Amino acid sequence: MQQQGTSPQTQGSIMPQPPTMISTKDHLYITDMLSWTLLASKKAHFYAGFCQNAELKTTLEQAGQMHQRHYEQLLQHLNNQPNQTNQ
């Protein structure tokens, strides 16, 4: 069975530039992504505080730091975009 409506341009291609405006759906997805990343960071740090096993504690702290870095990178990327207002 062949898939219809898919072309090589829409599968796995990278946009050369971000769009000048994002849709409401995209905005909601970005908000969710930021929330999930921040929550993962907080949970990893929280549970690391309860670990007796040093190796597991280190792994959780590293995971928390990774999610924190991803959160900060997302925010930095979003803040570097020129502000646009709908008029």
Secondary structure, DSSP 8 states (H G I E B T S, - for coil): ---SS--TTTSS---SS--SS--HHHHHHHHHHHHHHHHHHHHHHHHHTT---HHHHHHHHHHHHHHHHHHHHHHHHHHTS------
